[in-house]
């Protein structure tokens, strides 16, 4: 069963969340705006960034490096000044993922690891709901979002008000929310889940029927693995829903040796064609362990680039889809966020307390 209303997709501003403001610790000189660094390509910049180019030379042409390197050097120096860490989601472009990010991985993993660091500033390389999750798990830290319009079709497909209406329509059913949701939604549900632990979370509730939001395809893939009845919401990831089983079958017919690795946000018929389906971390681990000769990652384009940069001997076939929201995060925007300490993510304390509870329930369950 799938529920949902047609909504505009993809922007954090569409979500019913607490107002986002720019807040600076003006009493501490480390957090005051600074002059923009010089971004000239020089022999000094070339030498200082040579070790980083070694990481990405397989996916970034040498002719492009002089455009990236000065900004990369400036960002890495500013991190020390600001006592900051940069979180790089698996969908960030290689120059961000490999050259300025301190912590890399999927959204929840990033937030959990960042909360254990001594950094006072978190710069979120990802989308808005990820920055909110980082703030939930590190309420004492400054969380900066390089572009506040970096949203998510899943997060913008549902609001906290929708959850309250679902509870009225289906009284007594617990609500499970995928972590790809706003703090507003997390505050209204019983527990959160990731793509890798969704079945475990659903079954942990010990009830015959649950409401699962917002990803209809993840809900269907979970339903195929459990006896618990799933009431789903009609949300979808605009990257993963565009893949079709037919296109994957054509790739396999052209090369029977190819291995297909899919994310469970894809439609069930796509997952059925895959050799492996799992979270972004699961997909990466599978490729690094199996080392297939040719592999097709059914997910966002940049992840294939990032895995290819550190996995030798594997050819990546790329019928990937770009996430336009992830691609709003660029090196210049990360630099500006650190220079000006701009676009701080702020969550209403009452909302944050409730939202944090639903995330912590999942973390405690799956530790």
Secondary structure, DSSP 8 states (H G I E B T S, - for coil): -EE------S-GGGS----------TTSGGGS----------HHHHHHHHHHHHHHTTTS-HHHHHHHHHHHHHHHHHHHHHTEEEEEETTS-HHHHTTT-SEEESHHHHHHHHHTS--SEEEEES-HHHHHHHHHH-TTSEEEES-TT---TTGGG--HHHHHHHHHHTTT--EEEESSS-HHHHTTSSEEE-TTTHHHHHHHT--SEEEEESBHHHHHHHHTT-SSEEEEE-B--TTGGG--HHHHHHHHHH-TT-EEEE-TTS-HHHHHH-SEE--HHHHHHHHHHH--SEEEEESBHHHHHHHHHT-TT-EEE---B--TTGGG--HHHHHHHHHHT--B----HHHHHHHHHHHHHHHHHH-
